[in-house]
Amino acid sequence: MHFFQKEIRLKAYRRGFHLITSEIEQAIPELSRIKIGQLQVFIQHTSASLTINENADPTVRTDFESHMNVMVPENAPYYIHTYEGPDDMPAHIKSSLMGASVQIPVTNGRLNLGIWQGVYLCEHRDYGGERKLVLTLFGN
């Protein structure tokens, strides 16, 4: 069994849902050494999240952002945590709803995603800045 772990920084993305699959793959070339295994991708932030979904049609990512903003609106009158701006508390809620990590099977040195799947960075802040990911790869 082999184990590899790396921390990477993603550039600052604007608010929305962004494909980062290729950035992850480039950051961990050790993928090629694993025939059967798993890659866990964990985000070290409470106002951004990760998910796996459609990688071909960008309107899916636009619709995700639109729906999340309806589901978790800014300026709700019951928010108490408001001192970091109107997008902060909604970003925390969206992050918990979407999740802080994804687990991806690795087969024959490649991420074993479906044909239309990619990893999204879900940036929930207007100005979230750089984001840090921990990549943990293991397998044989």
C-alpha positions as CSV (number, residue, x, y, z in Angstrom):
1,M,0.0,0.0,0.0
2,H,1.3,3.4,-0.9
3,F,0.3,6.7,0.7
4,F,0.9,10.2,-0.7
5,Q,-0.3,13.5,0.8
6,K,0.1,17.0,-0.6
7,E,-1.3,20.4,0.3
8,I,-2.0,22.7,-2.7
9,R,-3.2,26.3,-3.1
10,L,-5.8,27.2,-5.6
11,K,-5.8,30.7,-7.1
12,A,-8.6,33.0,-6.0
13,Y,-11.8,32.2,-7.9
14,R,-14.8,34.4,-8.2
15,R,-18.0,33.4,-6.5
16,G,-19.5,30.3,-8.2
17,F,-18.8,26.8,-9.1
18,H,-15.5,26.0,-10.9
19,L,-14.0,22.8,-12.4
20,I,-10.7,22.0,-10.7
21,T,-10.2,18.4,-11.8
22,S,-7.1,19.2,-14.0
23,E,-5.5,21.2,-11.2
24,I,-5.9,18.3,-8.8
25,E,-4.5,15.8,-11.3
26,Q,-1.5,18.0,-12.1
27,A,-0.7,18.5,-8.4
28,I,-0.4,14.8,-7.7
29,P,1.6,13.0,-10.4
30,E,1.8,10.0,-8.1
31,L,-1.6,9.0,-9.4
32,S,0.2,7.1,-12.2
33,R,1.7,4.8,-9.6
34,I,-1.7,3.6,-8.2
35,K,-3.5,0.7,-10.0
36,I,-6.3,0.5,-7.4
37,G,-6.9,3.1,-4.8
38,Q,-8.6,6.3,-3.6
39,L,-8.0,10.0,-3.7
40,Q,-9.5,12.1,-1.0
41,V,-9.7,15.9,-1.7
42,F,-10.3,18.0,1.4
43,I,-10.8,21.8,1.5
44,Q,-9.4,23.6,4.5
45,H,-12.0,26.4,4.6
46,T,-15.5,27.0,6.1
47,S,-16.9,29.2,3.3
48,A,-16.1,27.1,0.2
49,S,-16.8,23.5,-0.5
50,L,-16.2,20.6,-3.0
51,T,-18.5,18.5,-5.0
52,I,-18.5,16.3,-8.1
53,N,-20.9,16.9,-11.0
54,E,-21.3,17.8,-14.7
55,N,-18.0,18.7,-16.4
56,A,-19.2,19.5,-19.9
57,D,-22.0,22.1,-19.9
58,P,-21.1,25.2,-18.0
59,T,-24.8,26.2,-17.5
60,V,-24.9,23.4,-14.8
61,R,-22.4,25.4,-12.7
62,T,-24.4,28.6,-13.3
63,D,-27.6,26.9,-12.2
64,F,-25.9,25.5,-9.1
65,E,-24.9,29.0,-8.1
66,S,-28.4,30.4,-8.8
67,H,-30.1,27.6,-6.9
68,M,-27.8,27.8,-3.8
69,N,-28.5,31.6,-3.7
70,V,-32.2,31.0,-3.6
71,M,-31.9,28.2,-1.1
72,V,-29.5,30.1,1.2
73,P,-30.2,33.8,0.7
74,E,-28.0,36.7,1.9
75,N,-29.3,39.2,4.5
76,A,-31.7,36.8,6.2
77,P,-33.1,38.7,9.2
78,Y,-32.3,35.8,11.6
79,Y,-28.5,35.7,10.8
80,I,-26.5,36.7,13.9
81,H,-23.0,36.1,12.4
82,T,-23.0,39.1,10.1
83,Y,-19.8,41.1,10.9
84,E,-17.8,39.6,7.9
85,G,-20.3,40.8,5.4
86,P,-23.7,39.6,3.9
87,D,-22.1,36.7,2.0
88,D,-20.3,35.2,5.0
89,M,-23.0,33.3,7.0
90,P,-24.6,32.0,3.8
91,A,-21.2,30.8,2.7
92,H,-20.8,28.8,5.9
93,I,-24.2,27.2,5.4
94,K,-23.6,26.4,1.7
95,S,-20.2,24.9,2.6
96,S,-21.8,22.6,5.2
97,L,-24.6,21.6,2.7
98,M,-22.1,20.8,-0.1
99,G,-19.4,19.3,2.0
100,A,-15.7,19.7,2.7
101,S,-14.3,16.7,0.8
102,V,-14.8,14.3,-2.0
103,Q,-13.5,10.7,-2.4
104,I,-12.6,9.5,-5.9
105,P,-11.6,6.0,-7.0
106,V,-8.3,5.6,-8.7
107,T,-8.0,2.9,-11.4
108,N,-4.9,2.2,-13.5
109,G,-3.3,5.5,-12.6
110,R,-6.3,7.8,-13.3
111,L,-9.2,9.3,-11.5
112,N,-12.1,6.9,-12.2
113,L,-14.7,9.6,-12.7
114,G,-17.8,9.2,-14.9
115,I,-17.6,10.5,-18.5
116,W,-19.4,13.7,-17.6
117,Q,-18.0,14.2,-14.0
118,G,-15.6,16.7,-12.7
119,V,-14.5,18.1,-9.3
120,Y,-15.9,21.5,-8.5
121,L,-14.6,24.2,-6.2
122,C,-17.7,25.8,-4.8
123,E,-16.7,29.3,-3.9
124,H,-19.4,30.8,-1.8
125,R,-17.8,34.2,-1.0
126,D,-17.6,37.2,-3.2
127,Y,-13.9,37.5,-2.4
128,G,-12.8,34.2,-0.9
129,G,-9.2,34.5,-1.8
130,E,-6.8,31.5,-2.4
131,R,-8.1,28.2,-1.2
132,K,-6.1,25.3,0.3
133,L,-6.7,21.7,-0.5
134,V,-5.2,18.5,1.1
135,L,-4.9,15.7,-1.4
136,T,-4.5,12.2,0.1
137,L,-3.8,9.4,-2.3
138,F,-3.6,5.8,-1.3
139,G,-3.6,2.4,-2.9
140,N,-1.6,-0.3,-4.7
